[in-house]
Amino acid sequence: MTPRLTFEGIYTPAVTPYDTDGNVVWDALEKVIDHLVASGVHGVISGGSTGENYTQTVEERLELARFTKDKLAGRLPLIVGTGTMRTPDSIALAEGAAKMDAEAILVATPPYAVPTERENALNVLTIDRAADLPVMLYNYPGRMGVNMGEEFLDRVGRSRNVCAIKESSGDINRVHLLARDYPHIQMSCGMDDQALEFFAWGARSWVCAGSNFLPEEHVALYKACAVEGDFTKGRKIMSAMMPLMRVLEQGGKFIQCVKHGVEMSGLYAGPPRPPLKALNKDDKRQLEQVVRVLKSTIADITAGA
C-alpha cells in the first residue's frame, strides 16, 4: 500500500508561549514558527503535548493550529494533534484540521480510558473518517495506559490514510516489530534516546521536542543516519546528545526544560500553564551547561574535527 504522505526528517511539536497569566503570546509563537522554518526542520506539529494541549480547550487548540498554518504559509507541512480524552473532541479537531488544509493529523490513544485494541482501533478509524487526511499514529503506553498492539495495527493498517506511527513506548522490540511486520506504516522515532536505533531500523523521521531549541543538531543526526547512512558519525552525534536526553526525560520537567531551551535560543516561551511551574535556577543552570557542551561537540563533529 502506497502511503498518502511520506514523513521524512525532523518534525517539531511546537511549544506554546504564554504570559504569566496563561494567555497565548501570539507574536512570540510566530517567531518560534519562523525560527523552526529557518533552522531546517521538516514539519511542525500543533496541538502536541509539548504544546501543552492538555491545558487547552478544543477551541484554543484549533485557534493555535489555524494561526500556525497561516504563519507557515506553505513553507513546511503542518500536522494537527487530535489527542483528547473525548472522541467528539478529537473528531472536532480532525474536522478542523481538514478545514484548514493541514497536511496530516496525529492520532493518539485516549488517555485514562484504557480501551481494548479493537475499541482503540475503531476510535482511530472514526477520527480518520472525520478528517480524511494522512494519519500519524502516536503510541505512548506510558501516558495512555495501553499499547497499540498487533490487533490494533492490523485493523487500522487497512486505512490508506494511516501512513506512520510515532513510537514512544521505549520498547526496542516494538521497533523490530514495526520494521519487520508493518513496513507499510512508516516508523517515526518518538523516543529520543533511541533515535539512533530507530534510524538503524529504517525510520526516516523523528518527532522531537528538543528540536524546538536545538533544531540544527537534531537535523544533523537525521542527515548522518537517514540521508548519508554514516552511523559512525551518527553514533558520535547521538553520544553528544545523550546527556540532554537524560535531563529532559528525568525529573518530570520535560516541558519546562524545552521552554527554557527555547528562551536560551533568544526566543520567548514563557512559563508553562498550571499545574506545571517553571524551572528553578539550579535546573536552568544544569540544562544550560548540557546544551553548551552539546552544541560545541556536535559543531566539531559536523565540521569534521
ChimeraX attribute file (.defattr): number of C-alpha atoms within 10 A of each C-alpha:
attribute: neighborCount
match mode: 1-to-1
recipient: residues
	/A:1	11
	/A:2	10
	/A:3	17
	/A:4	14
	/A:5	18
	/A:6	13
	/A:7	23
	/A:8	18
	/A:9	23
	/A:10	28
	/A:11	28
	/A:12	27
	/A:13	25
	/A:14	28
	/A:15	27
	/A:16	27
	/A:17	27
	/A:18	19
	/A:19	14
	/A:20	11
	/A:21	8
	/A:22	14
	/A:23	12
	/A:24	17
	/A:25	15
	/A:26	15
	/A:27	11
	/A:28	17
	/A:29	23
	/A:30	17
	/A:31	14
	/A:32	25
	/A:33	22
	/A:34	14
	/A:35	17
	/A:36	25
	/A:37	17
	/A:38	12
	/A:39	17
	/A:40	15
	/A:41	21
	/A:42	20
	/A:43	23
	/A:44	25
	/A:45	26
	/A:46	29
	/A:47	29
	/A:48	23
	/A:49	17
	/A:50	23
	/A:51	23
	/A:52	19
	/A:53	20
	/A:54	16
	/A:55	15
	/A:56	14
	/A:57	12
	/A:58	19
	/A:59	13
	/A:60	14
	/A:61	24
	/A:62	24
	/A:63	13
	/A:64	21
	/A:65	24
	/A:66	21
	/A:67	17
	/A:68	23
	/A:69	26
	/A:70	12
	/A:71	16
	/A:72	19
	/A:73	11
	/A:74	11
	/A:75	13
	/A:76	19
	/A:77	19
	/A:78	28
	/A:79	27
	/A:80	33
	/A:81	30
	/A:82	30
	/A:83	26
	/A:84	20
	/A:85	16
	/A:86	11
	/A:87	16
	/A:88	12
	/A:89	17
	/A:90	25
	/A:91	22
	/A:92	18
	/A:93	27
	/A:94	29
	/A:95	21
	/A:96	23
	/A:97	27
	/A:98	18
	/A:99	11
	/A:100	16
	/A:101	15
	/A:102	22
	/A:103	19
	/A:104	27
	/A:105	30
	/A:106	24
	/A:107	26
	/A:108	25
	/A:109	29
	/A:110	22
	/A:111	18
	/A:112	11
	/A:113	13
	/A:114	15
	/A:115	17
	/A:116	15
	/A:117	19
	/A:118	17
	/A:119	13
	/A:120	24
	/A:121	22
	/A:122	15
	/A:123	20
	/A:124	25
	/A:125	21
	/A:126	16
	/A:127	26
	/A:128	24
	/A:129	14
	/A:130	18
	/A:131	23
	/A:132	19
	/A:133	26
	/A:134	23
	/A:135	30
	/A:136	27
	/A:137	26
	/A:138	23
	/A:139	22
	/A:140	21
	/A:141	18
	/A:142	12
	/A:143	13
	/A:144	18
	/A:145	14
	/A:146	21
	/A:147	21
	/A:148	23
	/A:149	16
	/A:150	15
	/A:151	14
	/A:152	18
	/A:153	20
	/A:154	13
	/A:155	16
	/A:156	22
	/A:157	20
	/A:158	11
	/A:159	17
	/A:160	18
	/A:161	24
	/A:162	28
	/A:163	24
	/A:164	25
	/A:165	24
	/A:166	22
	/A:167	26
	/A:168	23
	/A:169	20
	/A:170	18
	/A:171	11
	/A:172	14
	/A:173	10
	/A:174	16
	/A:175	24
	/A:176	15
	/A:177	13
	/A:178	21
	/A:179	18
	/A:180	12
	/A:181	11
	/A:182	16
	/A:183	13
	/A:184	17
	/A:185	24
	/A:186	25
	/A:187	27
	/A:188	29
	/A:189	26
	/A:190	23
	/A:191	22
	/A:192	25
	/A:193	19
	/A:194	19
	/A:195	24
	/A:196	22
	/A:197	18
	/A:198	26
	/A:199	25
	/A:200	16
	/A:201	16
	/A:202	19
	/A:203	24
	/A:204	22
	/A:205	25
	/A:206	29
	/A:207	24
	/A:208	21
	/A:209	28
	/A:210	25
	/A:211	24
	/A:212	27
	/A:213	25
	/A:214	20
	/A:215	22
	/A:216	20
	/A:217	22
	/A:218	28
	/A:219	19
	/A:220	21
	/A:221	29
	/A:222	25
	/A:223	18
	/A:224	20
	/A:225	25
	/A:226	23
	/A:227	14
	/A:228	12
	/A:229	14
	/A:230	13
	/A:231	17
	/A:232	11
	/A:233	20
	/A:234	25
	/A:235	16
	/A:236	15
	/A:237	26
	/A:238	24
	/A:239	16
	/A:240	21
	/A:241	23
	/A:242	16
	/A:243	16
	/A:244	22
	/A:245	18
	/A:246	12
	/A:247	17
	/A:248	20
	/A:249	15
	/A:250	9
	/A:251	8
	/A:252	11
	/A:253	16
	/A:254	16
	/A:255	24
	/A:256	23
	/A:257	22
	/A:258	23
	/A:259	29
	/A:260	23
	/A:261	23
	/A:262	22
	/A:263	14
	/A:264	16
	/A:265	14
	/A:266	11
	/A:267	18
	/A:268	22
	/A:269	24
	/A:270	23
	/A:271	21
	/A:272	23
	/A:273	20
	/A:274	10
	/A:275	6
	/A:276	12
	/A:277	12
	/A:278	18
	/A:279	18
	/A:280	9
	/A:281	8
	/A:282	9
	/A:283	15
	/A:284	16
	/A:285	12
	/A:286	12
	/A:287	20
	/A:288	17
	/A:289	11
	/A:290	17
	/A:291	20
	/A:292	10
	/A:293	15
	/A:294	22
	/A:295	16
	/A:296	11
	/A:297	18
	/A:298	24
	/A:299	16
	/A:300	12
	/A:301	16
	/A:302	16
	/A:303	8
	/A:304	8
	/A:305	8
